[in-house]
Amino acid sequence: MFYAIIDYECENAAKDIFRIFLKSGSDMKKILKLTICILLFVLLTGCGESEEADTMPIFSNAKTVGKDIQKEDITDFYYTVENINYDAFYQRYRFYVEDGKYFFFHETRERKNDYGPCTENDTTKTGTVELTEDQWSGFYELVKGGAVKAREESSDSGGTGPWLYLYWTNDKAKYQQFSFASYATEEKFVKFCEALAAQPKE
């Protein structure tokens, strides 16, 4: 209702300006003044924007790990790739904090010579590893410099991924979608995860 009133007032103001400008002058001047009026009308009616404009995700508001998000702020991190086409597969790596301890979880699903999506019945490898301080620091160094922006509706649809999400304290469920600082860093991250997943179980 509030924005409807503003739109109405802006429209009336634009119409008043239009009438004043057309009272005098040659045809050429009238055309010029008409053009100005149209521009003024567009600008004035824009003052009645909806509240959604204040909540739209803006990439410039992205947070940087290591600057806006510190090591102790990170609570959960997901890396997921999935192929639902022929030779389907699913791979997830997760780093998280629980009861003050650091953990790494991995899960591999494969459906050789068949189409997906893979289900739990296709799981070929899974495990959870408690990380040392050095290992958690190694993880942090890899995500450091990466960007966390507002989650998009289509962020986990299409293609094989990867789909990356970083959860941290005080984010209020807004900034979660992650991207590495570079592709080379992402490759190092995958190798780091593969090494952790290959560790012998205690």
Phi, psi and omega per residue, in radians:
M1 nan -0.761 -3.116
F2 -1.044 -0.784 -3.106
Y3 -1.258 -0.525 3.092
A4 -1.121 -0.683 3.119
I5 -1.125 -0.773 -3.139
I6 -1.088 -0.759 3.120
D7 -1.052 -0.718 -3.133
Y8 -1.114 -0.788 -3.138
E9 -1.133 -0.710 3.133
C10 -1.119 -0.700 3.142
E11 -1.131 -0.749 3.121
N12 -1.110 -0.715 3.131
A13 -1.088 -0.715 3.141
A14 -1.140 -0.695 3.122
K15 -1.145 -0.673 3.110
D16 -1.100 -0.767 3.121
I17 -1.078 -0.716 3.141
F18 -1.044 -0.796 -3.118
R19 -1.150 -0.689 -3.115
I20 -1.137 -0.757 -3.091
F21 -1.190 -0.478 -3.074
L22 -1.559 0.053 -3.096
K23 -1.276 -0.465 -3.080
S24 -2.546 2.919 3.047
G25 1.829 2.880 -3.136
S26 -1.266 3.018 3.129
D27 -1.071 -0.688 -3.122
M28 -1.134 -0.725 3.128
K29 -1.155 -0.645 3.129
K30 -1.108 -0.688 3.117
I31 -1.111 -0.744 3.126
L32 -1.120 -0.769 3.141
K33 -1.154 -0.615 3.109
L34 -1.111 -0.703 3.111
T35 -1.083 -0.757 3.125
I36 -1.086 -0.721 -3.134
C37 -1.087 -0.716 3.137
I38 -1.089 -0.746 3.124
L39 -1.126 -0.727 3.109
L40 -1.103 -0.692 3.141
F41 -1.085 -0.771 3.133
V42 -1.078 -0.755 -3.122
L43 -1.181 -0.741 -3.092
L44 -1.210 -0.730 -3.137
T45 -1.225 -0.270 3.093
G46 -1.263 -0.202 -3.106
C47 -1.280 -0.189 3.136
G48 -1.738 0.804 3.134
E49 -1.139 2.693 3.099
S50 -1.377 2.852 -3.129
E51 -1.124 -0.368 -3.103
E52 -1.076 -0.450 -3.134
A53 -1.083 -0.517 -3.132
D54 -1.361 -0.280 -3.061
T55 -1.957 0.069 -3.142
M56 -1.228 2.365 3.129
P57 -1.106 2.317 3.113
I58 -2.150 2.167 -3.040
F59 -1.083 -0.494 -3.132
S60 -1.128 -0.270 3.131
N61 -1.571 0.180 -3.128
A62 -1.087 2.552 3.105
K63 -1.715 2.554 -3.140
T64 -1.886 2.245 3.100
V65 -1.227 2.257 -3.087
G66 1.774 -0.328 3.108
K67 -2.042 -1.053 3.125
D68 -1.607 -0.459 -3.122
I69 -2.135 2.038 -3.097
Q70 -1.626 2.955 -3.098
K71 -0.962 -0.773 -3.096
E72 -1.284 -0.176 3.136
D73 -1.445 -0.415 -3.040
I74 -1.281 2.268 3.134
T75 -2.021 -0.463 -3.070
D76 -2.794 2.529 3.127
F77 -2.543 2.301 -3.135
Y78 -2.134 2.370 3.015
Y79 -2.244 2.101 -3.074
T80 -2.369 2.324 2.982
V81 -2.216 2.561 -3.103
E82 -2.682 2.407 3.043
N83 -2.157 2.116 -3.120
I84 -1.770 0.023 3.109
N85 -1.487 -2.872 -3.093
Y86 -1.011 2.507 -3.005
D87 1.029 0.915 -3.068
A88 -1.083 2.586 3.082
F89 -2.661 2.863 3.125
Y90 -2.583 2.292 3.123
Q91 -2.387 2.243 3.090
R92 -2.286 2.371 2.999
Y93 -2.123 2.394 -3.128
R94 -2.409 2.327 3.019
F95 -2.044 2.287 -3.096
Y96 -2.674 2.861 3.135
V97 -1.954 2.332 3.128
E98 -2.540 2.133 -3.126
D99 0.942 0.683 3.086
G100 1.363 0.074 -3.137
K101 -1.957 2.718 -3.115
Y102 -1.796 2.401 -3.113
F103 -2.367 2.696 3.051
F104 -2.221 2.249 3.127
F105 -2.102 2.462 3.089
H106 -2.418 2.565 3.117
E107 -2.578 2.268 3.117
T108 -2.118 2.280 3.068
R109 -2.187 2.403 -3.112
E110 -2.423 2.483 3.074
R111 -2.345 1.412 -3.073
K112 -1.099 2.422 3.095
N113 0.964 0.582 -3.138
D114 -2.666 2.929 -3.130
Y115 -1.678 2.785 -3.131
G116 -1.718 -2.875 0.100
P117 -1.361 2.690 3.106
C118 -1.276 2.594 3.099
T119 -2.060 -3.127 3.123
E120 -1.052 -0.490 3.130
N121 -1.185 -0.274 -3.141
D122 -1.674 0.119 -3.107
T123 -1.155 2.216 3.138
T124 -1.920 -0.362 -3.133
K125 -2.751 2.360 3.098
T126 -2.735 2.722 3.138
G127 3.094 2.814 3.107
T128 -2.227 2.332 -3.110
V129 -2.175 2.289 3.029
E130 -1.419 2.248 -3.052
L131 -1.639 2.626 3.028
T132 -1.457 2.979 3.090
E133 -1.027 -0.710 -3.122
D134 -1.150 -0.691 3.138
Q135 -1.184 -0.706 3.087
W136 -1.133 -0.666 3.089
S137 -1.123 -0.648 3.087
G138 -1.088 -0.719 3.068
F139 -1.092 -0.794 -3.106
Y140 -1.074 -0.714 -3.133
E141 -1.093 -0.499 -3.138
L142 -1.363 -0.591 3.124
V143 -1.555 -0.235 3.130
K144 -1.070 2.353 -3.103
G145 1.600 -0.212 3.097
G146 -1.320 2.861 -3.109
A147 -1.904 2.481 3.065
V148 -2.117 2.058 -3.104
K149 -2.130 3.063 -3.141
A150 -1.062 2.389 -3.092
R151 -1.198 2.333 3.131
E152 -1.733 2.641 -3.092
E153 -1.085 -0.584 -3.081
S154 -1.699 0.253 -3.032
S155 -1.178 -0.384 -3.114
D156 -2.102 0.550 3.127
S157 -2.228 2.533 3.090
G158 1.451 2.540 3.083
G159 1.195 -2.852 -3.139
T160 -1.883 -0.026 -3.087
G161 1.668 -2.727 0.134
P162 -1.356 2.682 3.031
W163 -1.868 2.152 -2.996
L164 -2.137 2.278 3.116
Y165 -2.408 2.292 3.112
L166 -2.093 2.174 3.142
Y167 -1.878 2.392 -3.062
W168 -2.565 2.789 -3.094
T169 -1.133 2.507 3.075
N170 1.214 0.299 3.129
D171 -1.494 -0.236 3.087
K172 0.982 0.630 3.086
A173 0.975 0.622 -3.130
K174 -2.003 -0.921 -3.098
Y175 -1.764 1.823 -3.060
Q176 -2.395 -0.463 -3.056
Q177 -1.306 2.115 -2.993
F178 -1.885 2.644 3.003
S179 -2.506 2.398 -3.129
F180 -1.209 2.795 -3.141
A181 -1.128 -0.507 3.122
S182 -2.782 2.868 3.114
Y183 -1.173 -0.612 3.121
A184 -1.078 -0.683 3.113
T185 -1.161 -0.672 3.109
E186 -1.100 -0.696 3.103
E187 -1.105 -0.702 3.101
K188 -1.112 -0.661 3.120
F189 -1.082 -0.795 -3.132
V190 -1.083 -0.753 3.120
K191 -1.127 -0.645 3.100
F192 -1.087 -0.765 3.133
C193 -1.160 -0.720 3.127
E194 -1.077 -0.668 3.117
A195 -1.162 -0.707 3.116
L196 -1.164 -0.698 -3.125
A197 -1.182 -0.441 -3.111
A198 -1.487 -0.100 -3.136
Q199 -1.090 2.412 3.104
P200 -1.159 2.467 -3.137
K201 -1.286 2.437 3.137
E202 -1.313 nan nan
